[in-house]
Amino acid sequence: MINKAMNEIVIVPTEKDCEIEGYYYIPDYDVLPYENLSPSWYVRSRRIFALHLAIQGKLKGVCTLRSLLHFVMPPNVLKENTHLLKVGDRLSEPEKLFAKLGYERVFNVREGGTFSVRGEIIDYLGPDGLPVRLELFGNVIEDIRKFNLKTQRSEESLESAILLPAREFVLNGEYFKSAGEIILEPIENQLTGKFVSGTFLDYDVELYVKDRKSVIEHFTRFERELRKSMEEMGQDDKLRDYKRFGIIDYDLVLSKAKELPIEKAQFVVRKPQEEEYIPSEPVISEDELQVGDIVVHKKYGIARFKEIKKVEVNGVQREFLVLNFADSVLYVPIERIDLVEKYVGDEVNVKLDSLKKGTWSRKVEKAKKNIEQLVRDLVLIYHARSSVRGLSLPGDADLEEEFAKTFPFVETPDQLNAISEVLEDLASEKPMDRLLVGDAGYGKTEVAIRAIFRTIVSGKQAVLLAPTTILAKQHYDNLVTRFKPFGINVALLNRFATKKEREEILEGVESGKIDLLVGTHSVLRDVKFADLGLVVIDEEQKFGVEQKEKFKKLRVNVNVLSMSATPIPRTLNMALSSLKDLSEIKTPPLGRKEIQVHIGPFDERIIRLAILREIGRGGQVIYVHNRVNSIYGVYERLKELVPEANIVIAHGQQPKSEMKRAIDAFYHKHADVLLCTTIVENGVDVPDANTLIVDDAHRYGLAQLYQLRGRVGRSDKIAFAYFFHGRNVNDKVLERLYAIKSYQGPGSGMKIAMKDMEIRGVGAIFGVEQHGYVNDLGLKYYLDLLNEAVMEYTGQVQSKIDTELEGIPGSIVIPEFYIYDPFERMRFYRRIASAISEQEILDIHEELVDRFGKMPESVENLLKYALLRIILWKRNVAKATISDVGLVVKFKSGKFEEISPSYIYNEKEDVYIFFVNLDELIEQSKVVV
């Protein structure tokens, strides 16, 4: 029985009004009927969990009228399909159960509404937000654990777990082709209510309405537009369905709603961040090899990966990577996959290496010489800075704490860490030269703002340089708002400034009246500061060579903080961290929602609906058309298409006053749509701009599309990106467009743009001349060499296992029945081959058992001999062959270490034969750990 007295829902006019402390937000669908997009997991999970709370009499919700009018599953259906799982329970046909409840089968569960079955291990993530791992014995639940979505490792044992439906309807048997396979994806039926007939009213809720007139007004306006758009799109049959099933009669619902009492009307709006972001994984793994990939073998050079081949060696099955070089074929044992990596560079013009001619070694030698020079230059700058005494800015702890409270969001751990590192730099006596790296919208600017505040309260001036006038203006508006209550004087210097304004600003900076100057590179030309303490450079890679030379001079005696959204590969990070101070923000702000991406041929009807939907929820739209000669024609067409919208135009060839007016109007929400060229690629950061439309998207590179997509999705509302292409584009172009759909989540900038942005990242730090070497060797191997050179210069020890182990008895493969996903299998092969400590191997052992269950003997063998290789490497062994009596060992030149007391030396071969029990040798190393 539902506890009637406990359930209540407050109906408010718009989604913006739903942010109320203590009330559970029940969102409306974030897709339109027949839009061919599923409602996001965020929406589905909150709506289902609201019903689950209502069943228990614990629902205290808030939503719009439209959200309340959708049909939902009746209470009895929800109860029948809610399962409390406990240890000892039987779980027969789990695949069928999860599919029936609307879960999608995946290999690794990282997103809500998905499940995974790997042997006797079942993972799932339902609407309650708890990632659950079940371990079965036969069909009996033997263990229930909570696991970590990022690491995939178990964290704690649970007594029980709840399994709720993953959709707002439950399918019956006729929709199943076989266990776990659904015939259709009934998105439309979810919206038209063909599968469900219940309503929120069935859950015995007390309804309250806040501002009835406004509630009706907002609902009817949007509903009218929606139906009109559907009629114009020719959706007659579907429109009839929508009218018949779509939503409950709003009069019926409102007649049951009471006016909200005064005591309940004291709403407290919460901080906008609350939902934890869960990263989704790319459909294609950029880290692992796929057949046909260009690859780099670290010893032999660039080849093409043909296949993984099973070969019988001494009566035992082994797996080999087959690599095609220009003149030969090489078989690489898969347990040495650490020698082979994906080539990142100019794939079109790269030449495969010749094993017979030794082309690889010559290219490597040339690159090494160049890298040594590069590292020497970096070391010189580093030492120059170390010998100069800095400014030591202590700041004011109380004021800084007060200022931190004005940040309207919750800082991410990475952000807090970066802020702490920057403030420590400023307080030290060494001039700061820190590079701050993070994806678009991850909160780099806030780190810079705290640094600027510390500098100014310490009595010094600061300057912030941006590559474009738009970005400079946006920073200025933001900084004025944040600093005004603290009496800090901020000025903006760019090409829009009049001659008189410019003179006044220059005088103010020189006299010290202006605390912070914001501008483009022109600021460097003729500004004299009274007492400069900090230079912040945003998107440094966008500045020219001349400006960069000026930045280099600044770095020796002034604090410099550079920011970049160009991802820095991990190896480059390692190399740089010895010579350059580096902070990386890898996690997005809490509450960030993934962007729904639509790709298809140009369609004005979809454009109209997309703009109306965004305006209807109080948001704004960025429309990108990258040809100035036809942008005004697009403007006229948009005005006809969406007369309700206020549209402004911005492009680089406009008179500066006109462009400034357009950007200001959009930024201050006086315009609904900004029609522009790619000038927004870096710079426009409007939290309410949550729909992006790009026409002729097929003309853009992948990295550019990624950057454009980063302009939206900067609030906790779901964002939409529409990439339209021409009618007759080739498959290669479509593949590129669809790749943008596959990559979401933290670090996807890194994954999506390995061919472009990462190489540009190297150029951003070291200069364009590095591109040639990067393309010759592939980015990853180039960075390995760079890392080695840096470690050599700084006297650090290089941890790289180069011991060869031969004559391994028995099978050492990861069978498909144990890990069926080929990428995951390859990932584990690589992790095992790359491990440099016994502890790493033991951790991998634990993880495999935790995630995949009991290990087959061949996997135990693989780990056992990986451990042996590490043991031998630590004892200076260059090469070892397993024999019947123990090991035949060749040491690195001049280095001998006793592996066992019983051995003989073969002088002719320069090898030692150790009589040793290998199992005992390996077991001893585990004890040491």
Beta strands, then each sheet from edge to edge (+ up, - down):
strand 1: 8-12
strand 2: 24-25
strand 3: 60-64
strand 4: 83-86
strand 5: 104-105
strand 6: 114-118
strand 7: 121-125
strand 8: 131-137
strand 9: 140-147
strand 10: 154-157
strand 11: 160-163
strand 12: 176-178
strand 13: 181-182
strand 14: 206-209
strand 15: 257-259
strand 16: 294-297
strand 17: 301-313
strand 18: 316-324
strand 19: 329-333
strand 20: 340-342
strand 21: 433-438
strand 22: 461-465
strand 23: 490-493
strand 24: 516-519
strand 25: 532-538
strand 26: 559-564
strand 27: 581-585
strand 28: 595-601
strand 29: 620-624
strand 30: 647-650
strand 31: 673-676
strand 32: 689-694
strand 33: 719-725
strand 34: 804-806
strand 35: 877-882
strand 36: 886-891
strand 37: 903-906
strand 38: 911-915
sheet 1: 2+ 3+ 1+ 14+ 15+
sheet 2: 4+ 11-
sheet 3: 5+ 6+ 7- 8+ 9- 10+
sheet 4: 12+ 13-
sheet 5: 19+ 18- 17+ 16- 20+
sheet 6: 23+ 24+ 22+ 25+ 26+ 21+ 27+
sheet 7: 28+ 33+ 32+ 29+ 31+ 30+
sheet 8: 34+ 35+ 36- 38+ 37-
end
